[in-house]
Amino acid sequence: MLLEDYFFAMRKNLMLKSFGCYLKSGLLLSQLAWMSACSNLPYYAQAVNGHWELMRRSQSIDTVLADPATDPKLRQALGKVTEIRNFASQELKLPDNSSYTQYADLQRPYVVWNVFATPELSLKLKEWCFLQVGCVKYRGFFSQTDAERYAEELRQQGFDVHVGGIRAYSTLGWFSDPVLNTFIDYSEMNLARLIFHELAHQVVYVQDDTTFNESFAAAVEHEGVQRWFERRGTTLEQATLRNRQERESAFTTLVFKYRKELQMLFQSEMGELEKRAGKQRIFEALREEYQHLKKDKPDFAVYDAWFAQPLNNAVLATVSIYTQLLPAFQAILRQHDHDMEKFFIAVNELSQLDKAERGLRLQQAAEAQKQWMSAER
């Protein structure tokens, strides 16, 4: 889990909904018997223990700031978080609660490790279903060892697998999510993006629709960070933001191009051996085009680490989770004159529709956004 928007999205939480059945019944270990109704008691138990440890380590940001022994860099970063948190409530109309008003040092680089998997000849991410929160396209572990062990089990079953370290963590408002040492050293831009994104999940959340949830939160994140720098940033910071968004868009466009080629290959009448060979050729072509892009766009080198990792279906499939419906939500926001309250109402109404109708409405909104952007150019 590495750089830029994809990496930011991955290292921020994919929302550890994986222990949703536990969340509904609370933290009490005495209720483990109830949890046995879930299919994998050890998995939920590690989630209980991991979350409990996180909360145990949390303390008020005000307390940390008042401590004369607090590292000056940490003090400055937490002060910035407080400003961003207030901006989120006042300017973006995001929930005004105790989330991101505490700090916890977990003494490790990631809070959880998420496992993604697809069939060898498919881009469809495997789903895991849980009580209360529905189905999600990843499985999270508080231990890297446990995540890697589970990933290897999936590989033995023939899946393409990807394990990503996740730096941030959200309980969708069930608890007061703390600021963590795993992301406190982010730039001001990424701190703002993370907080806006995670708080958006507390506004609207649809069971069994990860793409809807993440794309909505990404739209709030983009709008929020743009407003943050318009109100508080310098001209240079605003230019940096625009350049970054353009670079992210180019990266996504590149990945989607080869996702489409893979999809066509997998749906073709070719035999499995031909599909496997074609799959490798497509990945090689993706890397080659990336190298050409870097010649014209030197700042694209930030994606070197992403392209250096073993590429497979699971890696490519995760990229679309966060951006696939972003243009649609941006169109809805624009249609409501960037009024966040009206936007949230519209999205909430959309979330009440069945998945097919919701998808049709979003497709229409995305087309409207595409036409609008073409006219703007």
N, C-alpha and C positions, 0 to 999 in steps of 0.2 A: 504494500500500500504506500503509494509514493507521492507524486506531485500533481499540482494543478487541480482543476475542478473535480476530475474523476477521483483523484487521490484525496482531495479534501472531502468529497462526499463519502468516500469509503472510510476515511479515518474519523470522520464524525460518525455518530452512531447510525447504524442501519436500524435503529430502535430495537432494543433488546426485548422485543415482544415475545421472544422465545420462551420466557417463563411466565406468560400471561395467565395460565391457569392458577399459578401460585399467587400472582398479584391480587387477584380477585378475592382471595381468602385471607390475605394479610401476611405478615411476616412470621407469625407464630409457628414455631417448629412443631408445636403440639398438633398442628393440623396436617402433618405429613401423611397421616392415614387417609385424609380426604384426598390428598394429592395422588394417592396410589391409583385413583381413577384415571389419571393421565397415563399415557402409554409407556413412559420411561421415567420412573421415579428417580434413579440416580442423576439423570440429566437435570430434572427440576431441583433436586437437592443441591447440586453445584451452583445453580442459579440463585437459590435462597442464600447459600453461604456467601457467594460472591457479592451479592447486593448488600447483604447485612454488613460485610466487611467495609464496603464502600461508605455506607451510611455511618458506620462506627468511626471512621476516620474524618468525617466532615465536621467542620466548625464554621461559625459565622465569619464572613469576610470582614465584618467590622472588628471582630475579635483579633483576626490576623493582622489587620491594619494597625490596631492599637498596640500590638506587641512590638516593643523597641528592637527585639531581636530579629524581626522579619527582614529577609533579604530585600535590599532596595529595589532590585529588578522585579521581584515578586510583588512588592508593594505597588510599584508603578503599574504593573499589568493588572492587578486586581482593581486598582482605581479606574483603569480604562474599562474593565468589565462592568463596573458599577455604572459608568456613564452610558455604555452601550445598552445595558439592561433597562435603564430609565428611558432611553430613547425608544426602545422597542415598545414599551407600554404607551408612552405619550404620543409618539409620531406614527407608529405602525399599528396601534390599537391591539397589540398582542397581549396575552394574559398578564395581568399585574399580580403576580403571586411570588412565592418565595423561591422559585426555581432560579438558579445561578446567583444566589445570595450567600452561598456557603462555599467553602473550599476544602478539597481533600487531596492529600498527597498519597498516592497509591504505591509509590516507590517502584514503579515499573513503567515501561514506555507506552503500553496500551492497556485499555480497560478491559476489552474483550477481543476475542478472535472469532471472526465469522467464516463459516464454511459455505461455499457456493458450489453447485454441481449441475452439470447438464449431461444428457446422453452423449455418447461419442459422436453421433451424427445428427445432432439437433442443437438448436440454440435455446430451447425451452428450459429455463431454470427449474430444477427440482423444488417442490414446495414441501414445507412441513406445517402441519396444522395443529393449533393449540386452542384450548378453551378460552372463551371471552375475546381473544384478539383475532381469531380466524387463522388463515394460512399466509405464510410469508416465504420468501424465496431465499432463505439462508438459515443457518442454525448457529447460534452464538454460544461461545464458551468463555468462562473467566480464566481458563488455563490454556496456554498455547499447546502444551503437551496433549491435553484432551482433544483440542481442535485438530491437531495434526494426526492423532490416532484415529479419530473419526473420519477425517479426510482420506486416510489410507484405506479404511474399510470401504469407502465409496469407490476409490480407484480400483480396488480388487474386484468390485462389481462391474467395472467397465465404464464408469463415469469420468468425464473431464471434470477436474476439481480445482478450485482456487481457494486458498486460505488467506484472509486479510486481517491484519492487526487494525483494530478500531480505537481511535483516540478519545472519542466522546460517547456519551451515554444518555439515553432518554427513557423515561418510564411513562411517556405520554401524559404527564400530569398526575399520575397516581401518587408520586412522591415529589419532594423538592429536589430536583436534580442539581447536584453541586458542580462548581467549576473544578476541573481536575488538573493535576500536574501534567497529565499527558497532552494537554493542549494549551496550557497557560502561556507557553512560549510562542504561540502563533503570532503572526503579524496582526496589527490592528484590523486590517481588512478581513483576515480569516477568523478572528475572534468575533467580529460583527456578523459575518456570514453564518458562523456556527450557531450563535445565540438566536439570530432571527429564524434560521431554519428549524431549530429544535422547538422553539416556542410555537412555530406555525403548526407543528404536529398536535399541539394541544388545542388548536382551534377546530380543525376538521381531521377526522381519521375514519377511513372506510375499511371495514374488515375485508380481507381477501383481495385487496387491490393495492399492492405495493407501489406500482407505477403511478397511480393516481396520487397517493399520499406523498411520495417523494417529489413528483413533479410540481405539485401544489406548493410544497415547502420550498422547493428551489425557486419558484416564482416570487414568493415572499422574500426569500433571501436576496435575490437579485434586486428587487425593488428597494429593499431596506438598505442594502449597502450603497446603492446609488444615492439614495436620499442622505445617508450618513455623510458621504463625502461632499455632496452638494452643500450641505449645511455647515459642515465642520472642516472639510478638507481643503487643501490647496489646489491650485490649478494642476500642478504636477501629479498629485494623488488622483485627481479625477481622470487625467489622461492615462495614468497607470491602470486604473480600473477599466477604462474602455479598451485599452490594449489587451488586457488580460481576458476580458470577455470575448474579444474577437479571436484570440488565440484558442480559448476553450471551445468556441464554436467551430473553428477550423479542425481541432482535434476530434470533436464529436462527429463532424461531417466525414472526416477520413475514416473513422472506425465504422460508422454506419454504412459507408460505401461497401466495405468488405464484409460486413455482417449480411448485407443484402446478397452479395455474391455467394456467401456460404449458405444462406437460406435457399437460394435457387439450386445450388448443388445438392443439398440434402433432400430437396423435393423432387429432384430429377429421377429418371428411370435407370440411372447408372447402378452398377453393382457396388457392393460395399468396398471392395478393394479399390475401385476407381474413385469412389467418394473420399476414401482416406488419402489417396494420392493427391486428389484435387484440393482437399482441405489444406494440406501442407503447402501446396503451391500458392494458395490464397494468402496464407499467413506470410509466406516469403515475399509476395507482392506487396502486402501491407507494409512490411518493414522497409522494402526498397523505396516505396513512394514516400515514406516518412523521411528517409535519408535525402531525397530530392527536395522535399519541403524545407528541410533545415538549411539548405543552401540559400534559399530565398528568404527564410525567416529564421535567423540565428537564434532568436529567443525560444524557438521551438525545442531547443535542446533540453528544456526542463522535463521533457517527456522521455529522455534517454533511458531512465531507469525502468519506466513502464515497458518500453520496447525490449529492454534487456532481459526481462523475465520470460519464462516459458509461456508462450501464448497458446491458449486453447479456447474452446467454446465458452467455458465458464467465465474466463477473463473478459471476453468480448461482450457476453450477455449482460454482465453487471453494469456496463457503461450505460446502457439504455434505461435502466431503472430510474435514473435521476433526471433525464433530459427528454425522454420520449414525448411527454405531453407538455413540456415547458412552454412552447409557443402558444398552445391552446389557452393555458392559464394567463399568459401575458396578454392575449387578446381579450379575455374576459376582464382583466384589470383595466386595460385601456378603454374598453366599452363602458366602464363605470368611472371614467375620468380619474383613475388612480385613487379613488376614494376607498380606503382599506375596509371600512365598515361595510360599505355596499358590496365590495368584492367578497368579503367573508360570507355575507348573506347569500350571494349568488352561488358561491362554491358549496355552501352547506345545502342549498336547495338541489344543486346538481348531485350531491352525494346521496340524496334520498332516492334517486332514480335507480332502476335496475341497471346492471352492468352494461347491457347492450345499448340501452337508450343513452346512458351516460357516455359511452364511447362514441356514439353518433354525434352527440352535442359537442363533444370535445374535438372530434374530427372536423366539424363545421367551423368551430372557433379557430382551429389551427390553420385552416384554409384562409379564413378571413385575415388572420395575422400575416400569412404569407403574402397575400395580395396587398395589404397595407404597407408592408415593408418594401415590396417592389415599387409601389407608388412613391414612397419616401425617397427611394434612390433616384 
